[in-house]
Amino acid sequence: MNDNVELEAAAFRRLLQHLNVERSDVQNIDLMILAGFCRNCLADWYREAAAERGMTLDKDAARERIYGEPYANWKAKYGREATQEQLFALALAETKHPRE
């Protein structure tokens, strides 16, 4: 494996650690508002990367890899209903940066 791939993999693992352990309080909607992606997006990208390499990975397995546990468990522990302010901010963010 080349150095770039190893560094990128290490940075990705650190990102997951940060999101799921150190900042489990940050909701996906907050990430969407500020960065235009969330944990679910990461799971989709992970699944797409697997498919590009001829591997089959279902949505639940990809989410479990990203969340570090089954999505339903993570959501029960940390998930909160979006506030009206968050929903408004997301709508505003999406007008500035529409999804592809």
DRENRO-813168 format. One record per residue (C-alpha): x, y, z; residue number from 1. Coordinates in steps of 0.25 Angstrom, whole numbers, plus 5000, padded with zeros to 4 digits. Layout:
# residues N
east = X, north = Y, up = Z, seq = NUM
...
//
This chain:
# residues 100
east = 5000, north = 5000, up = 5000, seq = 1
east = 5006, north = 5014, up = 4997, seq = 2
east = 5008, north = 5024, up = 5007, seq = 3
east = 4997, north = 5033, up = 5002, seq = 4
east = 4986, north = 5022, up = 5004, seq = 5
east = 4991, north = 5019, up = 5017, seq = 6
east = 4991, north = 5034, up = 5022, seq = 7
east = 4977, north = 5035, up = 5016, seq = 8
east = 4972, north = 5023, up = 5023, seq = 9
east = 4978, north = 5028, up = 5036, seq = 10
east = 4971, north = 5041, up = 5034, seq = 11
east = 4958, north = 5035, up = 5031, seq = 12
east = 4959, north = 5026, up = 5043, seq = 13
east = 4962, north = 5039, up = 5051, seq = 14
east = 4950, north = 5046, up = 5045, seq = 15
east = 4941, north = 5034, up = 5049, seq = 16
east = 4947, north = 5034, up = 5064, seq = 17
east = 4944, north = 5049, up = 5065, seq = 18
east = 4930, north = 5049, up = 5060, seq = 19
east = 4925, north = 5036, up = 5067, seq = 20
east = 4933, north = 5037, up = 5080, seq = 21
east = 4938, north = 5051, up = 5083, seq = 22
east = 4926, north = 5059, up = 5076, seq = 23
east = 4915, north = 5049, up = 5077, seq = 24
east = 4907, north = 5061, up = 5081, seq = 25
east = 4908, north = 5067, up = 5067, seq = 26
east = 4895, north = 5063, up = 5059, seq = 27
east = 4895, north = 5060, up = 5044, seq = 28
east = 4887, north = 5072, up = 5041, seq = 29
east = 4897, north = 5081, up = 5047, seq = 30
east = 4908, north = 5074, up = 5038, seq = 31
east = 4899, north = 5076, up = 5026, seq = 32
east = 4896, north = 5091, up = 5030, seq = 33
east = 4911, north = 5094, up = 5031, seq = 34
east = 4918, north = 5084, up = 5022, seq = 35
east = 4908, north = 5079, up = 5012, seq = 36
east = 4910, north = 5064, up = 5017, seq = 37
east = 4907, north = 5056, up = 5029, seq = 38
east = 4910, north = 5042, up = 5034, seq = 39
east = 4900, north = 5036, up = 5025, seq = 40
east = 4907, north = 5042, up = 5013, seq = 41
east = 4920, north = 5036, up = 5018, seq = 42
east = 4913, north = 5023, up = 5018, seq = 43
east = 4908, north = 5025, up = 5004, seq = 44
east = 4922, north = 5029, up = 4999, seq = 45
east = 4928, north = 5016, up = 5006, seq = 46
east = 4917, north = 5007, up = 4999, seq = 47
east = 4920, north = 5014, up = 4986, seq = 48
east = 4935, north = 5012, up = 4988, seq = 49
east = 4933, north = 4997, up = 4991, seq = 50
east = 4924, north = 4996, up = 4978, seq = 51
east = 4934, north = 5002, up = 4969, seq = 52
east = 4944, north = 4991, up = 4974, seq = 53
east = 4934, north = 4980, up = 4971, seq = 54
east = 4930, north = 4978, up = 4986, seq = 55
east = 4915, north = 4977, up = 4991, seq = 56
east = 4912, north = 4985, up = 5003, seq = 57
east = 4898, north = 4988, up = 5007, seq = 58
east = 4893, north = 5001, up = 5013, seq = 59
east = 4892, north = 4996, up = 5028, seq = 60
east = 4906, north = 4990, up = 5027, seq = 61
east = 4912, north = 5003, up = 5022, seq = 62
east = 4905, north = 5011, up = 5032, seq = 63
east = 4910, north = 5002, up = 5043, seq = 64
east = 4924, north = 5004, up = 5038, seq = 65
east = 4923, north = 5019, up = 5039, seq = 66
east = 4915, north = 5020, up = 5052, seq = 67
east = 4923, north = 5009, up = 5059, seq = 68
east = 4910, north = 5002, up = 5063, seq = 69
east = 4897, north = 4999, up = 5056, seq = 70
east = 4891, north = 5012, up = 5052, seq = 71
east = 4878, north = 5009, up = 5060, seq = 72
east = 4886, north = 5008, up = 5073, seq = 73
east = 4894, north = 5021, up = 5070, seq = 74
east = 4881, north = 5028, up = 5067, seq = 75
east = 4874, north = 5023, up = 5079, seq = 76
east = 4886, north = 5028, up = 5088, seq = 77
east = 4890, north = 5041, up = 5081, seq = 78
east = 4879, north = 5045, up = 5071, seq = 79
east = 4870, north = 5057, up = 5074, seq = 80
east = 4858, north = 5062, up = 5066, seq = 81
east = 4863, north = 5074, up = 5057, seq = 82
east = 4858, north = 5088, up = 5062, seq = 83
east = 4851, north = 5098, up = 5054, seq = 84
east = 4863, north = 5106, up = 5054, seq = 85
east = 4872, north = 5094, up = 5048, seq = 86
east = 4862, north = 5091, up = 5038, seq = 87
east = 4861, north = 5106, up = 5033, seq = 88
east = 4877, north = 5106, up = 5033, seq = 89
east = 4877, north = 5094, up = 5025, seq = 90
east = 4867, north = 5099, up = 5015, seq = 91
east = 4875, north = 5112, up = 5014, seq = 92
east = 4889, north = 5105, up = 5012, seq = 93
east = 4883, north = 5096, up = 5001, seq = 94
east = 4878, north = 5108, up = 4993, seq = 95
east = 4893, north = 5113, up = 4994, seq = 96
east = 4899, north = 5100, up = 4991, seq = 97
east = 4889, north = 5090, up = 4984, seq = 98
east = 4892, north = 5075, up = 4985, seq = 99
east = 4897, north = 5069, up = 4972, seq = 100
//
